[in-house]
């Protein structure tokens, strides 16, 4: 009789555990929950992209300085930012 009671208790515990896991999964699989997770993940995407661009620009400026030192060309003020290289156009002076 104690053996049957033990197996009944084990079965009840497993059943409760399974029901809890299924309910948790169903709660996570609802469209509202999925939408919220996607919104949370997309929110940090802009920050990560901005950080990547800043690091890439810094690396480009560093590499440009190394190349200028290697060929003996002096640094041009403002040339460390992409798109800000000085021109010889007299209209811009």
Secondary structure, 3 states (H helix, E strand, C coil): CHHHHHHHHHHHHHHHHHHHHHHHHHHHHCHHHHHHHHHHHHHHHHHHHHHHHHHHHHHHHHHHHHHHHHHCCCCCCCCCCCCCCCCCCHHHC
